[in-house]
Amino acid sequence: MNWRANKIKKLITNHDKKILMKSITKMNQLYNKGDQALKNAIENIFIYSLDSLTFCCESSYKDLIFAKMSPSLQNNYFHQVYKSGI
């Protein structure tokens, strides 16, 4: 799962919006259709690292990523951010 986060970071750095959107869509599908173990992996690796992935990118990329994320992934992200006090 960490390779997916690294791939997304590289897509942001390279300004590759088309493949970035496909990757976020795939992450949504994996999360929504996956079993609990897969959901836990996505929550603990992808969602956890999302803040650092988007920290240095342009705000337009952040907006694009969050607009493409499913509501369940967005809710999970905000829950982790508020829980950790970031």
PDB file of N, CA, C and O in Angstrom:
ATOM      1  N   MET A   1       0.822  -1.189   0.000  1.00  0.00           N
ATOM      2  CA  MET A   1       0.000   0.000   0.000  1.00  0.00           C
ATOM      3  C   MET A   1       0.871   1.259   0.000  1.00  0.00           C
ATOM      4  O   MET A   1       0.492   2.273  -0.586  1.00  0.00           O
ATOM      5  N   ASN A   2       2.019   1.200   0.646  1.00  0.00           N
ATOM      6  CA  ASN A   2       2.902   2.356   0.686  1.00  0.00           C
ATOM      7  C   ASN A   2       3.372   2.760  -0.712  1.00  0.00           C
ATOM      8  O   ASN A   2       3.595   3.941  -0.978  1.00  0.00           O
ATOM      9  N   TRP A   3       3.520   1.781  -1.602  1.00  0.00           N
ATOM     10  CA  TRP A   3       3.916   2.102  -2.977  1.00  0.00           C
ATOM     11  C   TRP A   3       2.879   2.990  -3.642  1.00  0.00           C
ATOM     12  O   TRP A   3       3.227   3.835  -4.468  1.00  0.00           O
ATOM     13  N   ARG A   4       1.603   2.812  -3.293  1.00  0.00           N
ATOM     14  CA  ARG A   4       0.537   3.630  -3.874  1.00  0.00           C
ATOM     15  C   ARG A   4       0.689   5.077  -3.401  1.00  0.00           C
ATOM     16  O   ARG A   4       0.542   6.008  -4.192  1.00  0.00           O
ATOM     17  N   ALA A   5       0.980   5.263  -2.127  1.00  0.00           N
ATOM     18  CA  ALA A   5       1.179   6.617  -1.597  1.00  0.00           C
ATOM     19  C   ALA A   5       2.387   7.271  -2.259  1.00  0.00           C
ATOM     20  O   ALA A   5       2.341   8.452  -2.602  1.00  0.00           O
ATOM     21  N   ASN A   6       3.450   6.524  -2.438  1.00  0.00           N
ATOM     22  CA  ASN A   6       4.641   7.060  -3.110  1.00  0.00           C
ATOM     23  C   ASN A   6       4.343   7.405  -4.555  1.00  0.00           C
ATOM     24  O   ASN A   6       4.831   8.412  -5.067  1.00  0.00           O
ATOM     25  N   LYS A   7       3.549   6.584  -5.215  1.00  0.00           N
ATOM     26  CA  LYS A   7       3.159   6.840  -6.607  1.00  0.00           C
ATOM     27  C   LYS A   7       2.357   8.145  -6.698  1.00  0.00           C
ATOM     28  O   LYS A   7       2.579   8.961  -7.593  1.00  0.00           O
ATOM     29  N   ILE A   8       1.438   8.324  -5.773  1.00  0.00           N
ATOM     30  CA  ILE A   8       0.618   9.538  -5.779  1.00  0.00           C
ATOM     31  C   ILE A   8       1.481  10.766  -5.506  1.00  0.00           C
ATOM     32  O   ILE A   8       1.277  11.816  -6.116  1.00  0.00           O
ATOM     33  N   LYS A   9       2.435  10.641  -4.601  1.00  0.00           N
ATOM     34  CA  LYS A   9       3.354  11.757  -4.333  1.00  0.00           C
ATOM     35  C   LYS A   9       4.121  12.129  -5.597  1.00  0.00           C
ATOM     36  O   LYS A   9       4.291  13.310  -5.900  1.00  0.00           O
ATOM     37  N   LYS A  10       4.580  11.130  -6.327  1.00  0.00           N
ATOM     38  CA  LYS A  10       5.319  11.376  -7.569  1.00  0.00           C
ATOM     39  C   LYS A  10       4.419  12.032  -8.617  1.00  0.00           C
ATOM     40  O   LYS A  10       4.862  12.919  -9.346  1.00  0.00           O
ATOM     41  N   LEU A  11       3.165  11.602  -8.694  1.00  0.00           N
ATOM     42  CA  LEU A  11       2.229  12.201  -9.649  1.00  0.00           C
ATOM     43  C   LEU A  11       1.992  13.673  -9.327  1.00  0.00           C
ATOM     44  O   LEU A  11       1.892  14.502 -10.232  1.00  0.00           O
ATOM     45  N   ILE A  12       1.902  13.998  -8.037  1.00  0.00           N
ATOM     46  CA  ILE A  12       1.725  15.393  -7.629  1.00  0.00           C
ATOM     47  C   ILE A  12       2.948  16.203  -8.031  1.00  0.00           C
ATOM     48  O   ILE A  12       2.826  17.291  -8.594  1.00  0.00           O
ATOM     49  N   THR A  13       4.130  15.666  -7.739  1.00  0.00           N
ATOM     50  CA  THR A  13       5.383  16.355  -8.050  1.00  0.00           C
ATOM     51  C   THR A  13       5.540  16.586  -9.546  1.00  0.00           C
ATOM     52  O   THR A  13       6.029  17.632  -9.973  1.00  0.00           O
ATOM     53  N   ASN A  14       5.119  15.598 -10.343  1.00  0.00           N
ATOM     54  CA  ASN A  14       5.250  15.694 -11.799  1.00  0.00           C
ATOM     55  C   ASN A  14       4.077  16.399 -12.468  1.00  0.00           C
ATOM     56  O   ASN A  14       4.043  16.520 -13.692  1.00  0.00           O
ATOM     57  N   HIS A  15       3.119  16.865 -11.676  1.00  0.00           N
ATOM     58  CA  HIS A  15       1.931  17.561 -12.199  1.00  0.00           C
ATOM     59  C   HIS A  15       1.165  16.706 -13.205  1.00  0.00           C
ATOM     60  O   HIS A  15       0.706  17.211 -14.230  1.00  0.00           O
ATOM     61  N   ASP A  16       1.030  15.434 -12.917  1.00  0.00           N
ATOM     62  CA  ASP A  16       0.316  14.511 -13.801  1.00  0.00           C
ATOM     63  C   ASP A  16      -1.107  14.307 -13.285  1.00  0.00           C
ATOM     64  O   ASP A  16      -1.411  13.305 -12.638  1.00  0.00           O
ATOM     65  N   LYS A  17      -1.965  15.270 -13.580  1.00  0.00           N
ATOM     66  CA  LYS A  17      -3.331  15.272 -13.046  1.00  0.00           C
ATOM     67  C   LYS A  17      -4.164  14.095 -13.544  1.00  0.00           C
ATOM     68  O   LYS A  17      -4.946  13.526 -12.782  1.00  0.00           O
ATOM     69  N   LYS A  18      -4.007  13.729 -14.796  1.00  0.00           N
ATOM     70  CA  LYS A  18      -4.838  12.670 -15.373  1.00  0.00           C
ATOM     71  C   LYS A  18      -4.622  11.344 -14.641  1.00  0.00           C
ATOM     72  O   LYS A  18      -5.586  10.692 -14.241  1.00  0.00           O
ATOM     73  N   ILE A  19      -3.381  10.950 -14.469  1.00  0.00           N
ATOM     74  CA  ILE A  19      -3.104   9.673 -13.799  1.00  0.00           C
ATOM     75  C   ILE A  19      -3.355   9.812 -12.299  1.00  0.00           C
ATOM     76  O   ILE A  19      -3.755   8.841 -11.656  1.00  0.00           O
ATOM     77  N   LEU A  20      -3.133  10.983 -11.735  1.00  0.00           N
ATOM     78  CA  LEU A  20      -3.436  11.214 -10.327  1.00  0.00           C
ATOM     79  C   LEU A  20      -4.918  10.965 -10.058  1.00  0.00           C
ATOM     80  O   LEU A  20      -5.272  10.322  -9.070  1.00  0.00           O
ATOM     81  N   MET A  21      -5.769  11.466 -10.921  1.00  0.00           N
ATOM     82  CA  MET A  21      -7.211  11.274 -10.743  1.00  0.00           C
ATOM     83  C   MET A  21      -7.595   9.799 -10.875  1.00  0.00           C
ATOM     84  O   MET A  21      -8.464   9.314 -10.150  1.00  0.00           O
ATOM     85  N   LYS A  22      -6.946   9.087 -11.802  1.00  0.00           N
ATOM     86  CA  LYS A  22      -7.193   7.656 -11.938  1.00  0.00           C
ATOM     87  C   LYS A  22      -6.756   6.906 -10.681  1.00  0.00           C
ATOM     88  O   LYS A  22      -7.412   5.955 -10.258  1.00  0.00           O
ATOM     89  N   SER A  23      -5.651   7.338 -10.093  1.00  0.00           N
ATOM     90  CA  SER A  23      -5.144   6.695  -8.876  1.00  0.00           C
ATOM     91  C   SER A  23      -6.082   6.925  -7.694  1.00  0.00           C
ATOM     92  O   SER A  23      -6.336   6.009  -6.912  1.00  0.00           O
ATOM     93  N   ILE A  24      -6.588   8.132  -7.567  1.00  0.00           N
ATOM     94  CA  ILE A  24      -7.528   8.431  -6.479  1.00  0.00           C
ATOM     95  C   ILE A  24      -8.819   7.638  -6.683  1.00  0.00           C
ATOM     96  O   ILE A  24      -9.383   7.113  -5.723  1.00  0.00           O
ATOM     97  N   THR A  25      -9.281   7.550  -7.915  1.00  0.00           N
ATOM     98  CA  THR A  25     -10.471   6.756  -8.215  1.00  0.00           C
ATOM     99  C   THR A  25     -10.255   5.297  -7.837  1.00  0.00           C
ATOM    100  O   THR A  25     -11.139   4.667  -7.256  1.00  0.00           O
ATOM    101  N   LYS A  26      -9.096   4.764  -8.161  1.00  0.00           N
ATOM    102  CA  LYS A  26      -8.772   3.377  -7.819  1.00  0.00           C
ATOM    103  C   LYS A  26      -8.733   3.189  -6.304  1.00  0.00           C
ATOM    104  O   LYS A  26      -9.206   2.174  -5.793  1.00  0.00           O
ATOM    105  N   MET A  27      -8.175   4.159  -5.586  1.00  0.00           N
ATOM    106  CA  MET A  27      -8.128   4.078  -4.131  1.00  0.00           C
ATOM    107  C   MET A  27      -9.544   4.079  -3.562  1.00  0.00           C
ATOM    108  O   MET A  27      -9.828   3.350  -2.611  1.00  0.00           O
ATOM    109  N   ASN A  28     -10.434   4.887  -4.133  1.00  0.00           N
ATOM    110  CA  ASN A  28     -11.839   4.885  -3.716  1.00  0.00           C
ATOM    111  C   ASN A  28     -12.460   3.507  -3.910  1.00  0.00           C
ATOM    112  O   ASN A  28     -13.140   2.992  -3.023  1.00  0.00           O
ATOM    113  N   GLN A  29     -12.221   2.916  -5.075  1.00  0.00           N
ATOM    114  CA  GLN A  29     -12.778   1.599  -5.375  1.00  0.00           C
ATOM    115  C   GLN A  29     -12.252   0.542  -4.410  1.00  0.00           C
ATOM    116  O   GLN A  29     -13.016  -0.269  -3.887  1.00  0.00           O
ATOM    117  N   LEU A  30     -10.953   0.559  -4.181  1.00  0.00           N
ATOM    118  CA  LEU A  30     -10.360  -0.406  -3.260  1.00  0.00           C
ATOM    119  C   LEU A  30     -10.957  -0.258  -1.862  1.00  0.00           C
ATOM    120  O   LEU A  30     -11.265  -1.250  -1.201  1.00  0.00           O
ATOM    121  N   TYR A  31     -11.113   0.964  -1.428  1.00  0.00           N
ATOM    122  CA  TYR A  31     -11.654   1.210  -0.091  1.00  0.00           C
ATOM    123  C   TYR A  31     -13.117   0.790   0.003  1.00  0.00           C
ATOM    124  O   TYR A  31     -13.514   0.133   0.965  1.00  0.00           O
ATOM    125  N   ASN A  32     -13.910   1.164  -0.981  1.00  0.00           N
ATOM    126  CA  ASN A  32     -15.347   0.893  -0.926  1.00  0.00           C
ATOM    127  C   ASN A  32     -15.688  -0.577  -1.116  1.00  0.00           C
ATOM    128  O   ASN A  32     -16.681  -1.054  -0.565  1.00  0.00           O
ATOM    129  N   LYS A  33     -14.885  -1.303  -1.884  1.00  0.00           N
ATOM    130  CA  LYS A  33     -15.189  -2.706  -2.167  1.00  0.00           C
ATOM    131  C   LYS A  33     -14.334  -3.685  -1.361  1.00  0.00           C
ATOM    132  O   LYS A  33     -14.574  -4.892  -1.390  1.00  0.00           O
ATOM    133  N   GLY A  34     -13.344  -3.165  -0.645  1.00  0.00           N
ATOM    134  CA  GLY A  34     -12.412  -4.023   0.065  1.00  0.00           C
ATOM    135  C   GLY A  34     -12.969  -4.574   1.369  1.00  0.00           C
ATOM    136  O   GLY A  34     -13.945  -4.062   1.917  1.00  0.00           O
ATOM    137  N   ASP A  35     -12.325  -5.628   1.848  1.00  0.00           N
ATOM    138  CA  ASP A  35     -12.685  -6.168   3.153  1.00  0.00           C
ATOM    139  C   ASP A  35     -12.095  -5.274   4.245  1.00  0.00           C
ATOM    140  O   ASP A  35     -11.417  -4.291   3.948  1.00  0.00           O
ATOM    141  N   GLN A  36     -12.350  -5.613   5.490  1.00  0.00           N
ATOM    142  CA  GLN A  36     -11.909  -4.756   6.593  1.00  0.00           C
ATOM    143  C   GLN A  36     -10.392  -4.634   6.661  1.00  0.00           C
ATOM    144  O   GLN A  36      -9.876  -3.572   7.009  1.00  0.00           O
ATOM    145  N   ALA A  37      -9.669  -5.704   6.335  1.00  0.00           N
ATOM    146  CA  ALA A  37      -8.200  -5.643   6.360  1.00  0.00           C
ATOM    147  C   ALA A  37      -7.673  -4.627   5.343  1.00  0.00           C
ATOM    148  O   ALA A  37      -6.751  -3.867   5.640  1.00  0.00           O
ATOM    149  N   LEU A  38      -8.262  -4.618   4.142  1.00  0.00           N
ATOM    150  CA  LEU A  38      -7.841  -3.661   3.120  1.00  0.00           C
ATOM    151  C   LEU A  38      -8.209  -2.238   3.527  1.00  0.00           C
ATOM    152  O   LEU A  38      -7.418  -1.313   3.337  1.00  0.00           O
ATOM    153  N   LYS A  39      -9.403  -2.059   4.084  1.00  0.00           N
ATOM    154  CA  LYS A  39      -9.808  -0.733   4.545  1.00  0.00           C
ATOM    155  C   LYS A  39      -8.860  -0.226   5.627  1.00  0.00           C
ATOM    156  O   LYS A  39      -8.481   0.945   5.629  1.00  0.00           O
ATOM    157  N   ASN A  40      -8.479  -1.110   6.546  1.00  0.00           N
ATOM    158  CA  ASN A  40      -7.540  -0.718   7.598  1.00  0.00           C
ATOM    159  C   ASN A  40      -6.197  -0.299   7.001  1.00  0.00           C
ATOM    160  O   ASN A  40      -5.594   0.677   7.448  1.00  0.00           O
ATOM    161  N   ALA A  41      -5.734  -1.029   6.001  1.00  0.00           N
ATOM    162  CA  ALA A  41      -4.463  -0.696   5.355  1.00  0.00           C
ATOM    163  C   ALA A  41      -4.539   0.669   4.675  1.00  0.00           C
ATOM    164  O   ALA A  41      -3.612   1.472   4.782  1.00  0.00           O
ATOM    165  N   ILE A  42      -5.620   0.925   3.990  1.00  0.00           N
ATOM    166  CA  ILE A  42      -5.793   2.224   3.318  1.00  0.00           C
ATOM    167  C   ILE A  42      -5.858   3.344   4.352  1.00  0.00           C
ATOM    168  O   ILE A  42      -5.248   4.397   4.167  1.00  0.00           O
ATOM    169  N   GLU A  43      -6.590   3.122   5.432  1.00  0.00           N
ATOM    170  CA  GLU A  43      -6.707   4.139   6.475  1.00  0.00           C
ATOM    171  C   GLU A  43      -5.363   4.396   7.158  1.00  0.00           C
ATOM    172  O   GLU A  43      -5.012   5.544   7.431  1.00  0.00           O
ATOM    173  N   ASN A  44      -4.624   3.340   7.430  1.00  0.00           N
ATOM    174  CA  ASN A  44      -3.381   3.470   8.197  1.00  0.00           C
ATOM    175  C   ASN A  44      -2.185   3.906   7.370  1.00  0.00           C
ATOM    176  O   ASN A  44      -1.216   4.425   7.924  1.00  0.00           O
ATOM    177  N   ILE A  45      -2.226   3.711   6.070  1.00  0.00           N
ATOM    178  CA  ILE A  45      -1.080   4.090   5.241  1.00  0.00           C
ATOM    179  C   ILE A  45      -1.425   5.251   4.326  1.00  0.00           C
ATOM    180  O   ILE A  45      -0.795   6.307   4.394  1.00  0.00           O
ATOM    181  N   PHE A  46      -2.415   5.064   3.474  1.00  0.00           N
ATOM    182  CA  PHE A  46      -2.743   6.108   2.498  1.00  0.00           C
ATOM    183  C   PHE A  46      -3.300   7.357   3.177  1.00  0.00           C
ATOM    184  O   PHE A  46      -2.783   8.456   2.981  1.00  0.00           O
ATOM    185  N   ILE A  47      -4.336   7.190   3.961  1.00  0.00           N
ATOM    186  CA  ILE A  47      -4.971   8.340   4.596  1.00  0.00           C
ATOM    187  C   ILE A  47      -4.004   9.017   5.559  1.00  0.00           C
ATOM    188  O   ILE A  47      -3.934  10.244   5.616  1.00  0.00           O
ATOM    189  N   TYR A  48      -3.259   8.213   6.314  1.00  0.00           N
ATOM    190  CA  TYR A  48      -2.296   8.766   7.254  1.00  0.00           C
ATOM    191  C   TYR A  48      -1.228   9.599   6.539  1.00  0.00           C
ATOM    192  O   TYR A  48      -0.814  10.645   7.038  1.00  0.00           O
ATOM    193  N   SER A  49      -0.789   9.136   5.379  1.00  0.00           N
ATOM    194  CA  SER A  49       0.278   9.843   4.666  1.00  0.00           C
ATOM    195  C   SER A  49      -0.243  10.952   3.755  1.00  0.00           C
ATOM    196  O   SER A  49       0.549  11.720   3.208  1.00  0.00           O
ATOM    197  N   LEU A  50      -1.549  11.047   3.586  1.00  0.00           N
ATOM    198  CA  LEU A  50      -2.120  12.033   2.665  1.00  0.00           C
ATOM    199  C   LEU A  50      -1.754  13.464   3.052  1.00  0.00           C
ATOM    200  O   LEU A  50      -1.496  14.295   2.181  1.00  0.00           O
ATOM    201  N   ASP A  51      -1.730  13.750   4.323  1.00  0.00           N
ATOM    202  CA  ASP A  51      -1.403  15.108   4.759  1.00  0.00           C
ATOM    203  C   ASP A  51       0.011  15.488   4.322  1.00  0.00           C
ATOM    204  O   ASP A  51       0.238  16.599   3.843  1.00  0.00           O
ATOM    205  N   SER A  52       0.953  14.572   4.485  1.00  0.00           N
ATOM    206  CA  SER A  52       2.322  14.876   4.069  1.00  0.00           C
ATOM    207  C   SER A  52       2.450  14.893   2.544  1.00  0.00           C
ATOM    208  O   SER A  52       3.301  15.598   2.002  1.00  0.00           O
ATOM    209  N   LEU A  53       1.606  14.118   1.850  1.00  0.00           N
ATOM    210  CA  LEU A  53       1.634  14.119   0.388  1.00  0.00           C
ATOM    211  C   LEU A  53       1.185  15.456  -0.169  1.00  0.00           C
ATOM    212  O   LEU A  53       1.720  15.931  -1.170  1.00  0.00           O
ATOM    213  N   THR A  54       0.214  16.053   0.472  1.00  0.00           N
ATOM    214  CA  THR A  54      -0.367  17.290  -0.050  1.00  0.00           C
ATOM    215  C   THR A  54       0.203  18.543   0.608  1.00  0.00           C
ATOM    216  O   THR A  54      -0.156  19.656   0.224  1.00  0.00           O
ATOM    217  N   PHE A  55       1.081  18.380   1.589  1.00  0.00           N
ATOM    218  CA  PHE A  55       1.598  19.525   2.337  1.00  0.00           C
ATOM    219  C   PHE A  55       2.294  20.534   1.438  1.00  0.00           C
ATOM    220  O   PHE A  55       2.070  21.737   1.574  1.00  0.00           O
ATOM    221  N   CYS A  56       3.121  20.074   0.537  1.00  0.00           N
ATOM    222  CA  CYS A  56       3.922  20.980  -0.295  1.00  0.00           C
ATOM    223  C   CYS A  56       3.326  21.241  -1.671  1.00  0.00           C
ATOM    224  O   CYS A  56       3.895  22.004  -2.452  1.00  0.00           O
ATOM    225  N   CYS A  57       2.211  20.633  -1.976  1.00  0.00           N
ATOM    226  CA  CYS A  57       1.670  20.842  -3.317  1.00  0.00           C
ATOM    227  C   CYS A  57       0.785  22.082  -3.354  1.00  0.00           C
ATOM    228  O   CYS A  57       0.382  22.615  -2.320  1.00  0.00           O
ATOM    229  N   GLU A  58       0.499  22.514  -4.551  1.00  0.00           N
ATOM    230  CA  GLU A  58      -0.348  23.685  -4.758  1.00  0.00           C
ATOM    231  C   GLU A  58      -1.747  23.408  -4.224  1.00  0.00           C
ATOM    232  O   GLU A  58      -2.205  22.265  -4.222  1.00  0.00           O
ATOM    233  N   SER A  59      -2.412  24.449  -3.777  1.00  0.00           N
ATOM    234  CA  SER A  59      -3.753  24.269  -3.221  1.00  0.00           C
ATOM    235  C   SER A  59      -4.726  23.713  -4.262  1.00  0.00           C
ATOM    236  O   SER A  59      -5.689  23.034  -3.907  1.00  0.00           O
ATOM    237  N   SER A  60      -4.483  23.996  -5.535  1.00  0.00           N
ATOM    238  CA  SER A  60      -5.359  23.458  -6.575  1.00  0.00           C
ATOM    239  C   SER A  60      -5.280  21.931  -6.620  1.00  0.00           C
ATOM    240  O   SER A  60      -6.276  21.263  -6.899  1.00  0.00           O
ATOM    241  N   TYR A  61      -4.084  21.377  -6.343  1.00  0.00           N
ATOM    242  CA  TYR A  61      -3.947  19.927  -6.301  1.00  0.00           C
ATOM    243  C   TYR A  61      -4.656  19.342  -5.084  1.00  0.00           C
ATOM    244  O   TYR A  61      -5.293  18.293  -5.175  1.00  0.00           O
ATOM    245  N   LYS A  62      -4.545  20.017  -3.955  1.00  0.00           N
ATOM    246  CA  LYS A  62      -5.257  19.556  -2.761  1.00  0.00           C
ATOM    247  C   LYS A  62      -6.751  19.521  -3.038  1.00  0.00           C
ATOM    248  O   LYS A  62      -7.425  18.532  -2.749  1.00  0.00           O
ATOM    249  N   ASP A  63      -7.260  20.607  -3.601  1.00  0.00           N
ATOM    250  CA  ASP A  63      -8.689  20.686  -3.915  1.00  0.00           C
ATOM    251  C   ASP A  63      -9.098  19.577  -4.875  1.00  0.00           C
ATOM    252  O   ASP A  63     -10.152  18.963  -4.715  1.00  0.00           O
ATOM    253  N   LEU A  64      -8.264  19.329  -5.865  1.00  0.00           N
ATOM    254  CA  LEU A  64      -8.538  18.296  -6.853  1.00  0.00           C
ATOM    255  C   LEU A  64      -8.580  16.914  -6.207  1.00  0.00           C
ATOM    256  O   LEU A  64      -9.480  16.121  -6.483  1.00  0.00           O
ATOM    257  N   ILE A  65      -7.615  16.634  -5.356  1.00  0.00           N
ATOM    258  CA  ILE A  65      -7.539  15.335  -4.680  1.00  0.00           C
ATOM    259  C   ILE A  65      -8.761  15.131  -3.795  1.00  0.00           C
ATOM    260  O   ILE A  65      -9.410  14.087  -3.856  1.00  0.00           O
ATOM    261  N   PHE A  66      -9.071  16.122  -2.978  1.00  0.00           N
ATOM    262  CA  PHE A  66     -10.197  15.961  -2.063  1.00  0.00           C
ATOM    263  C   PHE A  66     -11.543  15.950  -2.796  1.00  0.00           C
ATOM    264  O   PHE A  66     -12.489  15.311  -2.335  1.00  0.00           O
ATOM    265  N   ALA A  67     -11.636  16.632  -3.900  1.00  0.00           N
ATOM    266  CA  ALA A  67     -12.864  16.591  -4.690  1.00  0.00           C
ATOM    267  C   ALA A  67     -13.078  15.206  -5.300  1.00  0.00           C
ATOM    268  O   ALA A  67     -14.216  14.773  -5.482  1.00  0.00           O
ATOM    269  N   LYS A  68     -11.995  14.524  -5.611  1.00  0.00           N
ATOM    270  CA  LYS A  68     -12.083  13.208  -6.244  1.00  0.00           C
ATOM    271  C   LYS A  68     -12.233  12.077  -5.222  1.00  0.00           C
ATOM    272  O   LYS A  68     -12.714  10.995  -5.560  1.00  0.00           O
ATOM    273  N   MET A  69     -11.823  12.324  -3.978  1.00  0.00           N
ATOM    274  CA  MET A  69     -11.926  11.294  -2.947  1.00  0.00           C
ATOM    275  C   MET A  69     -13.387  11.043  -2.587  1.00  0.00           C
ATOM    276  O   MET A  69     -14.209  11.959  -2.577  1.00  0.00           O
ATOM    277  N   SER A  70     -13.684   9.795  -2.297  1.00  0.00           N
ATOM    278  CA  SER A  70     -15.045   9.453  -1.886  1.00  0.00           C
ATOM    279  C   SER A  70     -15.344  10.075  -0.524  1.00  0.00           C
ATOM    280  O   SER A  70     -14.424  10.334   0.252  1.00  0.00           O
ATOM    281  N   PRO A  71     -16.612  10.314  -0.227  1.00  0.00           N
ATOM    282  CA  PRO A  71     -16.966  10.887   1.078  1.00  0.00           C
ATOM    283  C   PRO A  71     -16.455  10.048   2.255  1.00  0.00           C
ATOM    284  O   PRO A  71     -16.061  10.601   3.281  1.00  0.00           O
ATOM    285  N   SER A  72     -16.457   8.735   2.114  1.00  0.00           N
ATOM    286  CA  SER A  72     -15.979   7.894   3.216  1.00  0.00           C
ATOM    287  C   SER A  72     -14.481   8.081   3.452  1.00  0.00           C
ATOM    288  O   SER A  72     -14.040   8.095   4.602  1.00  0.00           O
ATOM    289  N   LEU A  73     -13.690   8.225   2.385  1.00  0.00           N
ATOM    290  CA  LEU A  73     -12.261   8.487   2.554  1.00  0.00           C
ATOM    291  C   LEU A  73     -12.023   9.894   3.109  1.00  0.00           C
ATOM    292  O   LEU A  73     -11.143  10.090   3.947  1.00  0.00           O
ATOM    293  N   GLN A  74     -12.791  10.856   2.650  1.00  0.00           N
ATOM    294  CA  GLN A  74     -12.668  12.216   3.176  1.00  0.00           C
ATOM    295  C   GLN A  74     -12.978  12.244   4.666  1.00  0.00           C
ATOM    296  O   GLN A  74     -12.241  12.844   5.449  1.00  0.00           O
ATOM    297  N   ASN A  75     -14.070  11.592   5.054  1.00  0.00           N
ATOM    298  CA  ASN A  75     -14.444  11.552   6.471  1.00  0.00           C
ATOM    299  C   ASN A  75     -13.357  10.898   7.301  1.00  0.00           C
ATOM    300  O   ASN A  75     -13.037  11.361   8.396  1.00  0.00           O
ATOM    301  N   ASN A  76     -12.788   9.816   6.777  1.00  0.00           N
ATOM    302  CA  ASN A  76     -11.719   9.136   7.493  1.00  0.00           C
ATOM    303  C   ASN A  76     -10.509  10.039   7.638  1.00  0.00           C
ATOM    304  O   ASN A  76      -9.888  10.087   8.700  1.00  0.00           O
ATOM    305  N   TYR A  77     -10.177  10.748   6.586  1.00  0.00           N
ATOM    306  CA  TYR A  77      -9.046  11.689   6.626  1.00  0.00           C
ATOM    307  C   TYR A  77      -9.283  12.752   7.701  1.00  0.00           C
ATOM    308  O   TYR A  77      -8.415  12.983   8.543  1.00  0.00           O
ATOM    309  N   PHE A  78     -10.444  13.396   7.680  1.00  0.00           N
ATOM    310  CA  PHE A  78     -10.715  14.461   8.642  1.00  0.00           C
ATOM    311  C   PHE A  78     -10.761  13.915  10.071  1.00  0.00           C
ATOM    312  O   PHE A  78     -10.345  14.594  11.010  1.00  0.00           O
ATOM    313  N   HIS A  79     -11.259  12.707  10.233  1.00  0.00           N
ATOM    314  CA  HIS A  79     -11.270  12.089  11.563  1.00  0.00           C
ATOM    315  C   HIS A  79      -9.840  11.907  12.062  1.00  0.00           C
ATOM    316  O   HIS A  79      -9.550  12.199  13.222  1.00  0.00           O
ATOM    317  N   GLN A  80      -8.948  11.428  11.202  1.00  0.00           N
ATOM    318  CA  GLN A  80      -7.551  11.247  11.604  1.00  0.00           C
ATOM    319  C   GLN A  80      -6.872  12.576  11.905  1.00  0.00           C
ATOM    320  O   GLN A  80      -6.111  12.685  12.866  1.00  0.00           O
ATOM    321  N   VAL A  81      -7.143  13.583  11.088  1.00  0.00           N
ATOM    322  CA  VAL A  81      -6.520  14.892  11.297  1.00  0.00           C
ATOM    323  C   VAL A  81      -6.985  15.492  12.621  1.00  0.00           C
ATOM    324  O   VAL A  81      -6.164  15.978  13.399  1.00  0.00           O
ATOM    325  N   TYR A  82      -8.299  15.463  12.887  1.00  0.00           N
ATOM    326  CA  TYR A  82      -8.801  16.056  14.120  1.00  0.00           C
ATOM    327  C   TYR A  82      -8.393  15.245  15.339  1.00  0.00           C
ATOM    328  O   TYR A  82      -8.141  15.806  16.406  1.00  0.00           O
ATOM    329  N   LYS A  83      -8.328  13.929  15.184  1.00  0.00           N
ATOM    330  CA  LYS A  83      -7.925  13.060  16.289  1.00  0.00           C
ATOM    331  C   LYS A  83      -6.476  13.315  16.676  1.00  0.00           C
ATOM    332  O   LYS A  83      -6.135  13.321  17.859  1.00  0.00           O
ATOM    333  N   SER A  84      -5.618  13.527  15.671  1.00  0.00           N
ATOM    334  CA  SER A  84      -4.196  13.712  15.942  1.00  0.00           C
ATOM    335  C   SER A  84      -3.852  15.158  16.304  1.00  0.00           C
ATOM    336  O   SER A  84      -2.767  15.429  16.818  1.00  0.00           O
ATOM    337  N   GLY A  85      -4.768  16.076  16.038  1.00  0.00           N
ATOM    338  CA  GLY A  85      -4.513  17.478  16.344  1.00  0.00           C
ATOM    339  C   GLY A  85      -3.627  18.173  15.331  1.00  0.00           C
ATOM    340  O   GLY A  85      -3.050  19.217  15.635  1.00  0.00           O
ATOM    341  N   ILE A  86      -3.503  17.616  14.121  1.00  0.00           N
ATOM    342  CA  ILE A  86      -2.666  18.212  13.073  1.00  0.00           C
ATOM    343  C   ILE A  86      -3.279  19.523  12.618  1.00  0.00           C
ATOM    344  O   ILE A  86      -2.731  20.188  11.739  1.00  0.00           O
TER     345      ILE A  86
END
